[in-house]
Amino acid sequence: MTEIVDVVAGLGWVTSSEADELTELDHALQCAFDLRQVRPDDTELQVAGLVHDVGHRFADDEGHGRAGAAWARPLLGDRVADLVEAKRYLVAVDPTYRLTAVSTATLAAQGGPITPADRVRFERAPVFADAVLLRRADDAAKVPGRSVPPLSAWLAVLEEVERPC
């Protein structure tokens, strides 16, 4: 579990592209907390919220989802790894869905709205509804100074979800 905690804690040194007063760790903790509020018994979804942006430690904006999933899969399992990207879907199907300026810029780097063929595949994926829920929590988790439990409060949940080596 040390590797997981070290990588997530390292997000505390990365300023969020959304706000100078927000770190990527602040964002991750807010996202995980919001998911805990709506799905208190779904620890894998909560952990996915906590680690959904760790790929920024390993890749650029375009590749961070794939890099994060590759990092998470052996440590946290397939479901957590698969719950990483729903933004392209929401832009394509929800006319009321609005992105921040930063998310709009990264959307272009990630290929723009999802294609019709990819949309059908995504909607059939077992993680579809939860990936959309995670994305909506991701959008809301950008509040500088918001008080949520610290990373230490997530250790038991991380331990529960972590895969044996």
C-alpha positions as CSV (number, residue, x, y, z in Angstrom):
1,M,0.0,0.0,0.0
2,T,3.0,2.3,0.4
3,E,3.3,2.8,-3.3
4,I,-0.4,3.8,-3.6
5,V,-0.2,6.2,-0.7
6,D,3.1,7.7,-2.0
7,V,1.7,8.3,-5.5
8,V,-1.5,9.8,-4.2
9,A,0.3,11.9,-1.6
10,G,2.6,13.2,-4.3
11,L,-0.4,14.9,-5.9
12,G,-0.2,17.3,-3.0
13,W,2.9,18.9,-4.7
14,V,1.0,19.4,-8.0
15,T,-1.0,22.6,-8.4
16,S,-4.3,21.9,-10.0
17,S,-4.7,23.4,-13.5
18,E,-8.2,24.5,-12.3
19,A,-7.1,26.9,-9.5
20,D,-3.8,28.0,-8.0
21,E,-5.2,27.4,-4.5
22,L,-6.0,23.8,-5.2
23,T,-3.6,20.8,-5.5
24,E,-4.3,17.7,-7.4
25,L,-4.5,15.9,-3.9
26,D,-7.2,18.4,-2.8
27,H,-9.1,17.6,-5.9
28,A,-8.7,13.8,-5.5
29,L,-9.8,13.9,-1.8
30,Q,-12.9,16.0,-2.7
31,C,-13.8,13.6,-5.5
32,A,-13.5,10.5,-3.3
33,F,-15.4,12.2,-0.5
34,D,-18.3,13.2,-2.9
35,L,-18.5,9.6,-4.2
36,R,-18.6,8.3,-0.6
37,Q,-21.6,10.5,0.0
38,V,-23.6,9.1,-2.9
39,R,-22.3,5.5,-2.7
40,P,-21.1,4.9,0.9
41,D,-20.8,1.1,0.4
42,D,-18.9,1.2,-2.9
43,T,-15.3,1.5,-1.8
44,E,-13.9,0.7,-5.3
45,L,-15.7,3.7,-6.7
46,Q,-14.5,5.9,-3.9
47,V,-10.9,4.7,-4.5
48,A,-11.3,5.4,-8.2
49,G,-12.2,8.9,-7.3
50,L,-9.1,9.2,-5.2
51,V,-6.8,7.9,-7.9
52,H,-8.5,9.0,-11.1
53,D,-5.9,11.6,-11.9
54,V,-2.7,9.9,-10.8
55,G,-1.9,9.4,-14.5
56,H,-0.8,13.1,-14.5
57,R,2.3,11.8,-12.6
58,F,3.2,9.6,-15.5
59,A,1.8,11.2,-18.7
60,D,0.5,14.4,-20.3
61,D,-3.1,15.4,-20.4
62,E,-3.9,13.3,-23.5
63,G,-2.4,10.1,-22.0
64,H,-3.1,10.5,-18.3
65,G,-6.2,8.4,-18.3
66,R,-4.5,5.4,-19.9
67,A,-1.4,5.9,-17.8
68,G,-3.4,6.1,-14.6
69,A,-5.4,2.9,-15.5
70,A,-2.2,1.0,-16.3
71,W,-0.7,2.0,-12.9
72,A,-4.0,1.2,-11.0
73,R,-4.9,-2.1,-12.6
74,P,-2.3,-4.4,-10.9
75,L,-2.6,-2.5,-7.6
76,L,-6.3,-1.8,-7.3
77,G,-8.0,-4.1,-9.8
78,D,-9.8,-3.9,-13.1
79,R,-12.9,-2.0,-12.0
80,V,-10.9,0.9,-10.4
81,A,-8.7,1.0,-13.4
82,D,-11.6,1.1,-15.8
83,L,-13.4,4.0,-13.9
84,V,-11.3,6.8,-15.3
85,E,-12.8,8.6,-18.2
86,A,-16.3,9.7,-19.0
87,K,-15.8,13.3,-20.0
88,R,-15.7,12.6,-23.8
89,Y,-19.0,10.7,-23.4
90,L,-20.8,13.5,-21.5
91,V,-19.8,16.2,-24.0
92,A,-21.2,14.1,-26.8
93,V,-24.6,13.2,-25.2
94,D,-25.5,15.9,-22.7
95,P,-26.2,19.3,-24.3
96,T,-26.3,20.9,-20.8
97,Y,-22.9,19.5,-19.8
98,R,-20.4,22.3,-19.4
99,L,-16.6,22.0,-19.0
100,T,-14.2,24.4,-17.4
101,A,-11.8,26.2,-19.7
102,V,-9.1,23.8,-18.7
103,S,-11.2,20.7,-19.3
104,T,-12.2,22.1,-22.7
105,A,-8.6,22.4,-23.6
106,T,-7.7,18.9,-22.4
107,L,-10.8,17.5,-24.2
108,A,-9.3,18.5,-27.5
109,A,-6.0,16.8,-26.6
110,Q,-8.0,13.7,-25.6
111,G,-9.7,13.4,-29.0
112,G,-12.8,15.6,-28.6
113,P,-16.3,14.2,-28.0
114,I,-16.6,10.4,-28.1
115,T,-17.3,8.9,-31.5
116,P,-20.7,7.2,-32.1
117,A,-19.1,3.7,-32.2
118,D,-17.1,4.3,-29.0
119,R,-20.3,5.7,-27.4
120,V,-22.1,2.4,-28.0
121,R,-19.2,0.4,-26.6
122,F,-18.9,2.7,-23.5
123,E,-22.7,2.5,-22.8
124,R,-22.4,-1.3,-22.8
125,A,-19.4,-1.4,-20.4
126,P,-20.1,-2.7,-16.9
127,V,-18.6,0.5,-15.4
128,F,-20.6,2.9,-17.6
129,A,-23.0,4.4,-15.0
130,D,-20.3,4.6,-12.3
131,A,-17.8,6.2,-14.7
132,V,-20.3,8.9,-15.5
133,L,-20.9,9.3,-11.7
134,L,-17.2,9.6,-11.1
135,R,-16.9,12.2,-13.9
136,R,-19.6,14.3,-12.4
137,A,-17.9,14.1,-9.0
138,D,-14.7,15.0,-10.7
139,D,-16.3,18.2,-12.1
140,A,-17.6,19.2,-8.6
141,A,-14.3,18.5,-6.8
142,K,-12.6,21.7,-7.6
143,V,-13.3,24.0,-4.7
144,P,-10.3,25.7,-3.1
145,G,-10.2,25.5,0.7
146,R,-13.1,22.9,0.9
147,S,-12.8,20.8,4.0
148,V,-12.8,17.1,3.4
149,P,-11.1,14.2,5.3
150,P,-7.4,13.9,4.7
151,L,-5.5,11.1,2.9
152,S,-4.9,9.3,6.2
153,A,-8.7,8.9,6.5
154,W,-8.6,6.8,3.3
155,L,-6.0,4.3,4.4
156,A,-8.4,1.6,5.5
157,V,-10.4,1.9,2.3
158,L,-7.2,1.7,0.2
159,E,-6.2,-1.4,2.1
160,E,-9.6,-3.0,1.5
161,V,-9.5,-2.4,-2.2
162,E,-5.7,-3.1,-2.8
163,R,-4.9,-6.3,-4.6
164,P,-2.5,-8.7,-3.1
165,C,0.9,-8.8,-4.8
